């Protein structure tokens, strides 16, 4: 009987030891679980705080965007207006460039006619070699030249026409406020 009693005591001890061991293991696991759960809750609270802060920042930025929209719309309207003005000015430049080319052809033709007239024995001051429209003293038909920056009108070949020479009628030059060059007399 002592063997059975020993076995029962040993069995009881083993059961108690196993229970204690199981409690330790389960207790440690539940401590780890609850500790991990607490960390996640703290992290969630921190993230929620960041979300609230970011939502405030988004609201502030949206208010700034709403406040800036009229300025943006005004600037877009100015850009559209300036683009339209630029296109109109470019059209004028194209027209004037074409007119300049046509006038240059006329000048070249007149020069060629004048040089062929003088080389054939005729006088270069002979008004029959120059078309009547160009020999006339009428302001409307007389061509003078202005520069991009000056306030005077010049005759062809004037030394002040080195960089730019814009042809126009004498009457147009006077109408725009240009006055005769003191060197060439316009």
ZINORWO-V994903 format. One record per pair of residues at least 12 apart in sequence whose ideal C-beta (glycine too) atoms are under 10 Angstrom apart, sorted by the first residue. I is the first residue (numbers start at 0). J is the second residue. Records with the same first field share a line. If there is no record, write none. Layout:
# ZINORWO-V994903
I=J + J
This chain:
# ZINORWO-V994903
95=165 + 166 + 167
98=165 + 166 + 167
99=164 + 165 + 166 + 167
101=166
102=142 + 144 + 165 + 166 + 167
103=164 + 166
105=130 + 132 + 133 + 142 + 166
106=133 + 142 + 155 + 166
108=130
109=128 + 129 + 130 + 133 + 142 + 155
110=155
112=128 + 129 + 130
113=125 + 128 + 129
114=128
115=128
116=128 + 129
136=169
137=168 + 169 + 170
138=168 + 169 + 170 + 171 + 172 + 173 + 174
139=168 + 169 + 170 + 171
140=168 + 169 + 170
141=154 + 168 + 169 + 170 + 172 + 185
142=154 + 155 + 166 + 167 + 168 + 169 + 171 + 172
143=155 + 157 + 164 + 165 + 166 + 167 + 168 + 169 + 170 + 171 + 172 + 173 + 177 + 179 + 180 + 183 + 185
144=156 + 157 + 159 + 160 + 163 + 164 + 165 + 166 + 167 + 172 + 177 + 180 + 183 + 185
145=160 + 163 + 164 + 165 + 166 + 167 + 171 + 172 + 175 + 177 + 180 + 185
146=159 + 160 + 161 + 162 + 163 + 164 + 165 + 177
147=162 + 163 + 164 + 165
148=162 + 163
149=163 + 165 + 177 + 180
150=175 + 176 + 177 + 178 + 180
151=172 + 177 + 178 + 179 + 180 + 181 + 182 + 183 + 185
152=165 + 167 + 168 + 169 + 171 + 172 + 173 + 175 + 177 + 178 + 179 + 180 + 183 + 184 + 185
153=172 + 177 + 179 + 180 + 182 + 183 + 184 + 185
154=179 + 180 + 182 + 183 + 184 + 185
155=183
156=183
157=180 + 182 + 183 + 184 + 185
158=180 + 182 + 183
159=180 + 181 + 182 + 183
160=180 + 183
169=185
172=185
173=185
